[in-house]
């Protein structure tokens, strides 16, 4: 075995991954045996070495199980005393990270910090009291999972601060290091004064790790172009600054020892100033190994260094492995090494000069793309279309901007006033350069989340490339790139579609998504009264999760904000275009009139639907049951659009009734018209209000299941006990989005299955 340490490190990572994914110990042992047999057969490793790998795998597995975080906090009044180890300034709040006894880490949120003159620093001992709140898992497919994210940072819960007392200013070392925090604040102020809002936001995020000025729209633009890792303080920037200093000192009269010491000191200071994120720790670990290797006169094995640093970080906190930032940081470095390997094997030797350097950059970019593709699709469900090409100039550009902005900032805040002018001009130039960058077009290709078997097949195909390269296959130079292209295509373009209905967890509101195996996507409502930006944070991520690239139709039942706030947001800008909007034939609803006018400005067709009208979407059919044309000024709820959703099955039709906010008066009108079909699933009207879902209506519809869309602990008390009692009396099982998250129906050849996103 050429790299024994790397093999042991990979085994440790594999054990950590097995524990985090919930793989039982028995199956972990079986896989370990299978992998051990393969290593013995296809490598020159000894039995002793294979047994050693098994030991490392077991260590990783057991460390992860024993390192589980503290249990769920009981919500309510709490008090904690701890040491500040990180501070973040947000738009309307200040986030303080505390480390208390038994390594308990808590996120403290101070709202409206502008009302307080208090300034907090790392190392201070604070006593904080307030309302404790547990982190929650995602309620929908594709939604950000704050529980997993904050657990990967070692945090137990968050505390909404009501009272904050500083018990101690911290030790002597902390107080001396405070100069770095003040330096960061001075640099941020200089950038704000010398640049535009967007330019300062980007530079502060890239140089200082301060995202308080990095607006949501700009962040989304950078993500769509695949640059988000370039404008967050990462190992890339550390390499620019610390290694640049090391090389400069080595080219001068300094020997290797002081050059190494200076680079390590700058690296530690910069890491402290930018809060030691996982990406920064990865880069610091690798640079320490690199610099020490040079100091000892030995060449550092980069792949082994990558694995060893990952092992150290995972042993400290195993939950890091599941974080997107951790995976992308290490994936990008592995991708660089993969790209260098691809270049050495498949380069065109006849290309010389500048084109040869471009060719090398191409293969390195391809290596990064291939290695990080599964991570990007798993966490983001889309691929930047132009990012691959933009990075040819963006990475060198950032490598110039970050050190230039850092040095200009240091000069600009220095006591030498005569230097402030030139420093401001440098920042003006960077601002103009970023303004040009922000005019470049952006586009993403929505792929959806791949399945585990797709990722495994992708890895097997890429592994097959390595085997072919080591074989004597005649067309091996051509077969490698072809297999890599095929692997990427299968991962990006192939998705297993199914007919499904999703009752989205939008908080206190309504939102239904209908997805067909033929690729159609239909939305019914989509709004919330207690979740801000419900489309951006809940509806659009769910669409991307399932690989939806267009909305074929968006039905609105009526104009209450808890049903339409999502489409109002989507009309302002959405990555998923909509083909048409369908409204009930009613008048007097000013909100629907405003939506109609806005849609016409965007050239989106709007049409009205009447009882008897229907629409087909793959195997689904939507029939309008209610209302007849009329005026809804008096009661919007009882003018709600009611739809019957049907899907053909082998043993009869599946029927789901979508009731909007219809209450008893509207239900009586439906019963008089005798248009209420027997249904399998009822989307309960008006969020489970006692004024809806009457006994007479349930007797006519005879639902087997009921979906109730409502917010957790909502101020209306939905669903009301009277409604739940009537459902139980009708022998109808019910689920609520408040308790179970998104609710769904998935169809197969054998029938249908009811499921909940959270149990």
N, C-alpha and C positions, 0 to 999 in steps of 0.2 A: 504494500500500500504506500503510494507516494506521499500522500498527505494524511497521516494518521490522526492528527489533531482535528482536521476538518471533518473526517468521518465521524469522530466521536462527538463533535459539536452538532453535526446534522442529526445524529441519533438523539441528542438531548432536546433539540428543537422539535423533532418528531414526537417524542414523549410528551412534551408540553402541549403540542397541537392536539394529540389524542385525548388528553385530559380536558382541555378547553372545549372540544367539540362533543364531549359527553360519551366518548367511545368506552364501552365497558372494559375492565381490566383483562378479561378473558380474551376478547377480540384483539386487544392490543398485544397480548402475548402471542396470539396466533400469527398476527401480521409481523411481529418481530422475528418469529421463527422462519416464516416464509422469506422475508428479506434477508435474514442471515444465510439461508441456504443459497439464495441467488448471489450474494456477495462471495460465498465460498466457491461457487461454480464458475462465475464469470470474472473473478479477479484472482490475484495471487495472494490473497489474505490468508492468514493462518486461523485456526480454530480459536486460539487464544484471543486474537484481535476481535473476532466476531463476538465472542463472549463479552469482551470489553465494551463493544458497541451496545450490547443488550443491557449492560449495567448502566450506561449513560442514558439509555432510553427510559429505564425504570426510574432513575434519579429525576429526570425531567417530568415524568408522569406523577411521581409522588410529591415532588416539590410544588407542582401546580395544585394538587388536591389539598395539600397542607397549607398553601398560601392563599386560600380563598379569603375574600374580604369579609368585613364584619357584616352581621345580619342586618335585615331591614330595620331602619329607625322607626320608632313609633311617632307619627306626626303629632305635633303639639309644641308647647313651650319647652325650650331646651337652653342650656347654658354650657359653654365650652371655653376652656382656657388653653391657649396654644401659641406656638411660635409661627410668625408669618414667614412663608417661604416663597411666595409668589404673589404679585399684584397685577391686575389687568384693569385698564380703564376702558369702559364700554360707553356707548352713546348716552345712555341715561342711568348708568349705574357703575359702581366700582366693585370688582370681584377680588376678594382677599382669600388666599388659600392658607389655611391653618393646619399645623401638625400638632396634635395634642398627645396625651398619654397613650401608651401601647400602640404608637405609630398611627393613631386614628387621624385621618385627614378629612377636613371638612371645607366645603366651599361656602364662604360667607358673602352674601350679596347686600350691598348698601345702595339703596335706590336714591335717586336725586342727589348725587354727591356734591352738586354745585351749591347746595344749601349748607354744606358743612365745610369749614375751613381746615379740618383735620387732614394732615398728610401722613400716610403710613409708609413704613419701610420694612424691608426684609429684616428678620431677626428680632423684631419687637414681640413682646409677649402681650397678647390681647386677651381680655375676657369679654366674650360676646354672648348676649342673650337675645332670643327672638323665636320665631316660628320655624320649626324644623320641617323639612319636606324631603321625602324619599325621591330618588331619581326613578323615572318610569321607563319601562320598555316601550318600544314603538307600538302604536295602536293600528298601524296599517302596513301593508306591503310597501316597501320603499321608503318609509318614513325614517327620519333620523332617530336612532336608538340611543337616547341619552344615558340610559342605564349602562349599556355596554361601553359607551365612550368614556364616561366618568369613572367607571370601574377600572378601565385600562389606565387611568391616571392615578389610581389608588384612592379615590375619594369615596367616602362612605355615604354622605348625604349633604344637602345644602341647607343653609340657615339664613332666613330673611332677617337681617339684623334690625333690632329695635334699640339696642343700647350697646355701645362699644367703649370699653375702657382700656387704656394702655397701662398695663401693670409694670412693665419694664422696657427700657429702650433697647435692650439687647446687650450682648457682651462687647468687649473692646474690639474684637475682630469685626463683628457685624457693623459697628459704628464706623470703623475705618473703611470698610467696603461701601459704606453709604455714598461715598464720593462717586462711585460708578452709577448708582441710581440717579443721583443729581445730574450727572453727565448725560444720562439718557433723557432726562426731562429737558435739559437745556438744548440738546440736539433736536428733540421733537419740536420745541418752540421755534428754533431757527428754521426748520423745514417749513413750518406753518407760515412763517412770516415771509419767506422768500419764494414760495411756490404756490401754485393754484391748489384748490382743495383736493382735486383728484390726484395731482402729482405728489403732493405732500403725503396723502394717504398711502400711495404705493411705496414711496421711499421709506416712510416710517415703518411700514410692514416688512419691507425687505431688509432694511438696515438694523432696525431696533426691535423687531418683533411686536410692534405696537399696532394693532389692527383697529384702533378706535376711530381712525379716519378713513378706513378702507370700506367705502360704501358697498351696500349689498349688490347694487347693479354692476359696479365695477368688479366686485369679486366674482360675480357670475360671468362677466365677460372674460376674465382671466381663466376661469375654469373651463369655459367653452373652447378656449384656444390652447388648453393644456399648459398654461403658464403658472398655475396657482402655486406650484412648488417653488417657482422662481421668486415670488414676491412674499414669501413667508421665510422668516429667519431659519435657515437650514444649514446642513453641512456644506452645501455648495458655497455659501457666503464665508463660512469659516475657512474653507480652503483658499478662497480668494485673498483673505486678509492675513491669516497666520502663515500660510505657505509663501505668500508674496513677501512677507517680512523676512522669513527664513532665507529665501533665495537672495534677497537684496543684501542681507548681512553676509551671506556666504561669498557673494561676488565682491564684497569689500574686504577689508583686512581682518574681519572677525573669523575666528576658528569655529569648528563645528560645535563645540560645547557651549559657548555663549550664544551662538545662533539658535541652537536647539532650546536653551533655557528661555531666551527671549520669546521665541515662537510659542512655547508652552505657556508662558505667563500671559501673553496677549490672548491666546486661545482661551485660557481659563477666565480672564477678565471679560472677554466678549461673551463667553457662555453664561457667566453670572449676570451680565447686563441684560441678556436676552432670555433668561429664565430656564436655561438648560432643558429644552425640549428633547423629545426622543431622537429627532433627526440630528440635533446638535450633539447629543451624547454619542450617537453613532459615529459622527464625524470626528469628535474628540478622541474617542477610543481608537479609531483607525489611524488618526494622525499621531497619537502617542506611540503606537506600535511602529509606525513608519519612521518617526524621528529617532526613537530609541534604536531601531534597526540601523539607521544611518550612523548613529553615534557609535554603535558597536561594529560598524563596518560590514553589516550583513544586509542582504537584500530581503525586503519584506515580501512574504507570499500573500498577495492581496486576497485571494479567495479564503485562505485560512484566517486572515485577519477579520474578514467580514463575519465569518461564522463565530469566531471567538468573542468578538464584541457583542454579537447578538445573544450568545449564551450568557454573558455577564449581565446584560440588561434583563434578560428573561428570568434569570435566577433571582434578581432583585425584585422583579414584579412580573410574573408570568402572563398576566392579563394583557400586557403590552402587545402580545403576538396578534391579537384579534383587531387591533386598531389600524385603520386605513393608513394613517400617517407613518406608523412603524413599518408596515408592509411596503409602502411606496418608497420610503427612504432606503431601505435595504434592497428593494427590487431594482431601483434605479442604479445603484452601485453594481449590483450583480449584472444588470443589463449592460453597463459599460464594459465589464470584463467579457461578457458574452459577445458583444459587438466586436471587440478586439480579436476574439477567437474567430468569429465569422470572417473578419477582414483578412486574417492570416491564411484562411483556408480558401476563400472565394474571391479574393481581389483579382483585378485584371492587371497583370504585370506590365502590359504595354502602355498603361496610362501613367504619365510622368508629370512633374511640375506641380502647379497649383491644383490641377485636377486630381492628382494623387491624394492630396490632403482632403479634398472634397470627398473623394471615394471613401477614405477612412472615416470621415465624419458621418457619411451615409450609413456605413455598417454599424457604427456605434449607436446612431439614432435608431436604427432598426433593432439592434439588440435591446436597447431600453424599451422600445415599443413592445417587443415580443414578451419580455419578462414581466412588464407591468400590466400588460393587457388583461390577464385574468383578474388582477386586483382592481383595476379601473372599472371593469364591467361588474364585478361583484358588489362594489360599493357605490358606483355612480351610474351604472346602467347605460352609459353612452360614451362615445369615443369622439374626441375633437377631430374634425375633418382636416383643418388646416394646421393643426398643432405640429405634426411631424415635419412639415416644411418650414413653418415659422421658426422652429427651434434651431435651424441652421444659422440664423442670425441673432435670435433672441438670447441664447445661452452666452455667446461672446459679448453681446450688448450688455447683459446683466453683469457679466464679469468685469466690465468697465464701469458701469453705473454704480454698483455697490461700493467698491473702494473709493471711487471719486466722490460720491456723496458723503461717505464716512469722513474722508480727509477734509473735504470742503466744510463739513459741519464743525470739525475740530478747529479749523482755522477761523471759521466765522464766529465762534463763541469765545475765541481766545481774547486776552486783554489787549491785543494789538489792534486798535480800531482801524488802522490803515489797511489791514488785510480783509476786513469785512466786505469791502466792495468787490474785490476779485472773487471771493468765496460766493457771494450772492450771484455774480454773473455765471459761475459754474452751475449753481442750482437752477438759474434761469435756463441755461442750455439743456440741462437734464429735463426740466419741465417741458420745454419745447419738443424734445425728443420723445418723451412719454406721450405728449399730446398727439404726435404723429402716429405712434404705436396704437393709440386708442381709436384711431380712424380705420384701422385694418378690419376687414370683415371677419366675422366669427360664425362658425357653424358646427353643429354636432350631429353625429349619426346615432340615433337611439337604437340600442340593441336589446335592452332588457337584461335581467339577471340570468346568467347561465346556470345550468344545473351542475351538481357535483360531478356527475358522470361525464359531462362535457369537459370540465376542467381536467379531470383525470385523463380523458382521451387526448386532450391538448398536450398534457405533459408527456404522455406516452409517445405521441408523434414527434415531439421535440427530442425526446430521448432516443427515438429511432434514428434521428439525424446523426447523433453522436456515434451510434453503433455503425451506421453506414460509413461514416468518415473513417472509422477504424478498420473497416472491412476492405476487401479488394473488389468491391462492386465497380463495374466498368464505368457507369454513369454517375458516380458519386458526387462529382462537382455540380451536376445539374439536379440530382435528386434531393440534396439538402434544402436549397431554397424553395423547391417545389413543395416539399413536405411542410416547411414552415409556413408558406403561403396557404396551403390547404388547412393546416391547424388553425391559423388565424381566421380564415374564412368560416370554418365550422363553428368556431367560438363566437364570432360576431353575428353571423347571418342566420344560423340555424336555431330555431326555438320551437319547443314543443307547445303548440297551441291547444287550447281546450275551450269549450263553451263554459262560461262561468258568469256568475252575477256577484257583485261585491257591494255590500252596504258599507260605505266608507265611514270610518270613525272621524267625523269632522267636529267633534265636541257637541255643543248645543246647536244642532242644525240637522240638515238632511243632505245626503248625497248618495246616489246609486250609480254604479258603473256596470254596464253590460258589455261583455267581451265575447266575441264569437271565434270559433276555430278558423273561420275564413278570414279573420283579420279585422272585422268591423268592431268599432268602439262607439258606444252610445252612453251619454251621461243624462241622468235625470236629477235636476237640482244640483246643489253643490255650494253650500254656504254655511256660515257659523256666526253665532252671536258672541262667542267667547274665545275663539281662536283667531288671532290676527294672521293675515296672509295665509288663509286656509288653502288657497290654490297652490301657492308656492311651496308650502311646507307639508301638505298632505295629499292633495289631489294629483298634482303634476308628478311628484315622485312615484305615486302608485301607478300612473300611466306608464312612466318610463320603466318601472320595475317589470311590467308585463310586455314591454317592447312596443307600446302603442305610439305610432308616428303621426296619427291624425285622429280627430274626433269627428265621426261621420254625422252625428247630430247631437245637439244639446237641448233637452227638453227642460222647460221651466214650468213648475206647477202654479206658482203665483209669485208676487213681488216682495215677500218678506225678506229682510236682510239675511236671516239664517238659512235661506234657501238660494239666494242669488249673489252673495258677496264673492263667491268663488269665480263666477263668470264675469263679474265686474272687474275683478283683478286680472283674469285671463285676457280680457279684451284690451287691457293696457299693455300686454306683452306676454307671450307664451311660446315655449319651445315646441309645443304641440298645436298645430293649427286646427281650427274647427271649420267644417264645411257648411254647416247651417245651424240656425237656432230655431226652435219650434216652441210657440207660445199658445196658451189657451185663447179661445175667441171671446175675450172679455174686454171691457172698457172701464176706465176709471182707476186703473192701476198705474200711477205715475212712475213707479220704479221700472215696470216692464216697458213703458214708453221710452224712458231714458236708455234702457238697454237696447231697444230696437234702433233708436237714433244712433247710438254709438256703434252698433254692429254695421249699420248702413255706411257709416264713415269708413269702416274697415273693409267694406265690400264683402261682408258676410251676409248671405241670404237669410231673411227672416220670414217665416210663414206661420200661419195660424192653423190649428188643428181643431176639428169638430168631432162630436160623437159619431162613430161609424167609420172615421178615417183610420187607416192603419199603415204601418211601416214594417218592412221585412229587413232583417240583418242576419245573413247566414241562416242558421236554424231557428232563429228567434223571430217572433212577430209581436209588435206592439200595437194594441188596439186602444183607441180613445173611447172611454165610457162616459166622461163628464168633464166640463159642464157645457150646457147649451149656451150659445152666445148671450151675453147680457152685461149688466153693470155690476161691478164688484166693490163699489165705493163703500158700501155699508159693512160688508164682511168679506175680507179677502180669503179667510180660511175656507168658508163654504163655497167659494168660487174656485177652489183648487182643482187643477187638472188631475184626473184619475186615469191611470193606464192599467191595462191588463197585459201582462207579459207571458207569452206562450212559447213553449218549445216542444216540438214533436218528439215522442219517445216510442219505443217498441210496444209498451203496454199502456198507451194513452198519452194524452198531453200533460205536460207539466205547466202549471199556471201560478203566476205570482201577481198579486194585486199591489200596485203602488198608489198609496192613498194621499200623498202630499200632506196637507194640514186639514184635510176634510174632517168636519165634526158631525154631530148627530143630525143636524138639519140637512146637510148634503147627503148623508147616508140614507136618510128617509127618501130623498128625491131619487136616489139610485134604486132603492127597493121598489118604489112606485113604478119605475120604468122596467123593472124586472131584468136588469142588465148585469146583476151581480153573479159572476160565475163561481162554481166551486173552485177553491184554490188550494194549492199545496203550501204556499208561503204567503203570509200577509205582512207587507211593510206597514206597520200600524200608523194610523193617522195622527198628526199633531203630537208626535214624540211621546205617545202614551198618555196624553191628557185624559182626564176623566170625562171630558165633554165629547170624546170620540170613541169609536169601537164599541158600539152598543150591543146589547144581547141580541137584538133582532138582526143586526148586521152580521154578527158572528154565526147566528143560526143559518143565515142564507149563504155565507161564504164557506163555512166549514173548514177553516185552515188547520193544517197539521202543525205548522210552525209559525211563529210571529217574530219579526225583526223590529226592534224598537231603537230608533236613532235618537240619542240624547247625550248630554254632557254629564260628566261625573260631578256629583254634588251641585247640580245646577239650581239656580235660584227659584225655578218654577216647581221644583219637586217632582219632575218627570223621571220615570213614569209613575203615575198616581196609583195608589194601592187599589182603588176601585177598578181600574183598568186591568191590573194584573189578576185580580179576583175573577173578573169576567172571563179572562183568557183561560184561567185554570178551570172555571166552570164549563167552558166549551171544550175541555180536554185538548187544549192547544199549548204546546211547549213554546217558551219564549226565550229570546236572547236579547241582550242590550249592548250597544256599542260602548256604553259607559263602563261596563264590567268586563266584556270579552273582546273589546276592540272591534276591528272590522269583521263583519259577518258575511258569509258567502255561501253560494251554492255552486258546486262543480259537477259537471255532467260527464258521463262515460257511457260506453255501450251497454253497461249493466244497469243504468239508472242515474240517480243523482245522490249527492252527499252534502249534508249541511256541515259547515265547519266554522270555527271562530279563530281569528288570528292570535288572540291571547286566550289562555285557559284560566 
